[in-house]
Amino acid sequence: QVQVVEAGGGFVQPGGSVILSCGVSGRIFSTSAMAWYRQTPGKQRELVAGITNGMTTNYADFVQGRFTISRDNAKDTAYLQMNNLKVADTAVYYCHAQPQFSSHEYWGLGTQVPVSS
């Protein structure tokens, strides 16, 4: 059974940093494209960053060089390093796993990142 579990959220001040982690069980991680999305009340979930199983990364325009997505296949874990956080980055952050050659996709339950002074 596949499980996607985020960790690392919590209050952070503007200009601060936080690292989110995403652990994936079920032996799909190494062949999955991983991504982080975020959502705020009343808005659609939006892509923040993605990384393929070949280590190719992509970022939303609003990231502007502040975030870094990475993965450790030995630990079945993906990460999102977020620096210089802004109040506008306040959201629930979700991890997404898309196994290669599969129509199934998997989501975590999300972790909240409130950015406030």
Secondary structure, DSSP 8 states (H G I E B T S, - for coil): --EEEEE----B-TT--EEEEEEEESS-GGGEEEEEEEE-TTS--EEEEEE-TT--EEE-GGGTT-EEEEEETTTTEEEEEE-S--GGG-EEEEEEEEETT-S--EE---EEE-B--
